[in-house]
């Protein structure tokens, strides 16, 4: 699909999803290109009138170079390229996130705080049409803001072809943080329905009493997200046949899971809100403010836009929620195996019922990822703090993959348990169980487990990312 971007409201999570996961492309509308060029003209008029003042990264160099106004030759040379940004090495970001950074970088240009020529913005969007994107390192990005990854993204393509102010407006700000947040928000969308449906199948398989999911809890628990989860679970369990429900309460994990999933729903909703906000927010340092906002000629304002207030805290919260849900999935898998009448007692030989070991391993990986990505205090001089948004993004990816794996094992275990007990779900839950059993039939031997589990994961998460090396 090809998108025409006419204004800041077009930078949505849906567009981001289409560009990053389905390789859609985009261009500026003619009207937006004219608006960008008009703003560029205002910016140039301001710079010409203030050529002998300290305008960060425009009439001066960056970092400690901000103390000295550039002479004529230095001004022209510095204007033609990106400022130096440092280097790192190691694994590279996946293409989907690199494409997302291109989308997120547009906000300053559309908002008029980063004043590129429209032709330069169009060249940035042209990166989305390339078969091979620039390689952007995933690790070692400890600077304040995103200058290291942005340098890798833009330097080779644009050096030598830029004009005054463009290099700083490409390399500064926090578009990598915004893209990381949006990527996690879009990726977390896949989980909610799959988790509720898989949990319902597990509750069905162990014959958990339906009172645990009673309609009364929708109001008693006083939370719209908890209410939605318990309502959905109850809906999946309607109409089952041949179930002798437990006369006593099911283990804690079955009673707690609707509330844990409700919190997960709230976390995902928050990520979507913050991701949407970040995609449309100016973050450039310095930011140009036009004549209308700062009469008579505008202003160039140094600021902390390069520091995303959302990305690391929100990504850490998502990782924590992924880890908690994964712990619950491990506990539920163990119960599906070991409760009276569970899979351990139903299989002729312990085969599928040994998979709870696998879930525990994934649960510990999710737990290990759930550590805070705090502001770094390791830098010195003027850059005395650093942001670790890509580290937070990587941990959320690791925890997400662990959750997908644990959910896959629980789905298989529950489907096999119900099948061997000869109890019949109804409606969507019955279809779900049939789909799992078609991919991973009862009687499958361990030699096939690896591929069968991979196929079930694909069934549960059709857009699942392949395991990342970062």
Protein Blocks (a to p, Z undefined) as FASTA:
>chain_A
ZZddfbfklmcfklmmmmmmnopacdddfklmmmmmmmmmmmmmmmmmmmmbccehklpc
ehjllmpccdfklmmmmmmpccdebjaedjdddfklmmmmmmmmmmmmmnopaccdfklm
mmmmmmmmpfbdcdddfehpabghjklmmmmmmmmmmgopacehklmmmmgcjflmmmmm
mmmmmmmmmmmmmmmmmmmmmmmmnopafklmgfklmmmnopaklmmmmmmmmmmmgoia
hiacdfbdcdfklmmmmmmmmmmmmmmmmmmmmmmmmmmpcfbdcddddfklmcckbpcd
ddfklpcfklmmmmmmmmmmmmmmmmmmmmmmmmmmmmghiaklmpmbacklmmmmmmmm
mmmmmmmmmccddddfkbghjllcccdkkmmmmmmmmmmmmmmmmmmmmmmmmmmmmmmn
opacehjllmmmmmmmmmmcghiafklmmmmmmmmmmmmmmmbccddfZZ
